[in-house]
Amino acid sequence: MNAPAKSLMLNHMNAHEVSVGSRRLLFHIPTTGLFDLDPLSAELLDLAREMEGAGGVAPGDLKARFDGRYSVDQVIDVVEELLDLDVLVRPDRPSAIRSFPKVDRFPLSTIVLNVTTGCNLACSYCYKEDLDTPAQSRDMEYETACQSIDLLLKEAVGRDRVNVVFFGGEPLRRFDFIKKVVTYALDKARAAGKGVDFSVTTNATLLNEEIVDYLNAHNFSLAISMDGPKSLHDKNRLTVGGKGSYDAVAKKVRMALERFTARPVAARVTLTAGVTDVEAIHRHLRDELGFAEVGYAPVTSGDISLFNLSSEELYAVFEGFKRLGAEYLEAALEGRNTGFANLHQMMTDLHQGTRKALPCGAGVGLLAVDHEGGLNLCHRFTGSDLPTYGDVENGIAKEELGEFLTGRLDKTGTDCASCHIRSLCAGGCYHESYARYGDPQHPTYHYCDLMRDWVDYGISVYARLIEERPDFFDNHIGPRGGHQQVTIGGSGHEALGAGSLTAGPA
């Protein structure tokens, strides 16, 4: 057998394997592509691991392992595919010079308007540093909101649609203000030749039929903060007077879910110390109240450590996530979606071929405007000690914002540089890092192992679905340019339903 010349070595930086039953899958770390390994490619990777201590796989090793079982062309084809993926490398290849381009473009798609700092609830775990009681509320001026819309449309380079998010405090305290801003945004977007979408996150206490019908008529995306059944919701989500808010919220939610038809309504759950039964929460919010989707945010960082989940509790949460994941998979194989947002988002990311150099769109596609008009990295930072990056009157402080984001691109010297989920996580939430370590640039090391395990679990779910129920993605995620299942060693090496190896989301 005349095998390819020179030795071959496995590049662990780019390859991670996940087993699903008898299948061996290769997760291509840089692109988040997922590949089935045929017997030849799997054995070749095994050989590369075996020969690491001997300086790599030499031509003679290939001949000894595969001669008489596979043709030379078959071996060469698989070697070349793995070389193209940079999963196999030559030991003598030049060292790659890693460069991190300066972030100097900020094509906004979303502006978050912190329309009021006042809230009629006093949730004990609230992260907002600029939160006030209704009597002490600091409200955004209409001119500030208009300048925010103008800035969004000016900076939305290449965007056909933009999104305006109303946030607080409790934003529905200023419903009349929101209506005026919506009218202004629609007029200005129309003049700019762009579409505009609206979103609001609310504690639901102020919802009434008039508000729900208005949001419905204007196609709002509606998210409601609710922590589960009464015993759990009332643990932390209290009125300013210290009473539980569940009864009022549940009544308003039932009314809203009956009247609001524009889009599926999502519940957003905050998991704090002592609150780990995600299955009971999901059953109540999804099955009993009727939310279309439920997403969970575990609290692991914050000034009030009393509310942070312990390591043991966080582990219990992720084990609960897996049990919810098993229900999600079972339903998906029947063509149904259980509304488990955390796993569904991962299915979306894997199917789209999402690759992240930065943790999220904060600072690039999204900025949050505080009540005074300052531009914050995201809504979580309004009122914090982190500097703002310009204001709506003078525009984005692009040099300072670019320096911050460019700094996060460089993973040198961090565990992120070699982590197999680095293209899905990119170091974790800026605010989580800020709250935990006092530095928004610091990777969120405190739950890395759990996140890696969770992504591996998600990959196994995705692999089952793309093989057994590919129409689930068409019906519940939408056409994303996904491809049919292809095996390394077959015709080409496109990922399982994740788009091409070089393309981002379709």
LINRA-V707579 format. One line per field, one symbol per residue. psi: psi as a letter, one per 40 degrees, with the letter a starting at -180 (. if undefined). burial: b if it has 9 or more other ideal C-beta (glycine too) atoms within 8 Angstrom, else e. A space follows every 50 residues. Layout:
BEGIN
psi->???
burial->???
END
This chain:
BEGIN
psi->hgiiiiiiihgddehhihhgbeihhhhhddefihhhhidddddddddddd edeeeihidddddddehediidddddddddddddefdiihdeiihhhhih ihhehggiehhhhgeieiheighdehehefhiiddeihihiddddddddd ddddefhehdiihhhhiaahdedfdddddddddddddddddefiihiiih hieedehidddddddddefihhhhhheaiddddeddgiideeiieddddd dddddddddhediihiihhhhihegegddddddddddddeidihihhhhe iidgedehhiddddddddddddddddddddddeeeiheegdddddddddd defhhhdidaehecehihhideeihidideeheiehiigaiedeahgddd dddddddddheheidddeheededdfeihdddddddeeheehigdefddd ddddddddddddddddddgdeddddedihefiiihhhheagifiigeeai deiah.
burial->eebbeebbbbbeebbebbebeebebbbbbebbbbbbbbebbbbbbebbee bbeeebbbbebbbeebeeeeeeebbbbbbbbbbebbbbbbbeeeeeeeee eebeebbbbbbbbbbbbbbbbbbebeebebbbbbeebbbbebebbbbbbb bbbebbeebebbbbbbbbbbbbbbbebbbbbbebbbebbeeeebebbbbb bbbbbbbeeebbbbbbebebebbbbbbbbbebbbbbbbbbeeebbbeebb ebbbbbbebbebeebbbbbbbbbebbebbbbbbbbbeebebebbbbeebb bbeeeebbbeeebbbbbbebbbbbbebbbebbbeeebbbbbbbbbbbbbb bbbbbbebbbbbbbebbbbbbebbbbbbbbbbbbebebbbbbeebbbbeb bbebbbebbebeeeebbebebbbbbbbbebbbbbbbeeebebbbeebbeb bbbbbbbbbbbbbbbbeebbebbbebbeebbbbebbbbbeeebebbbbbb bebeee
END
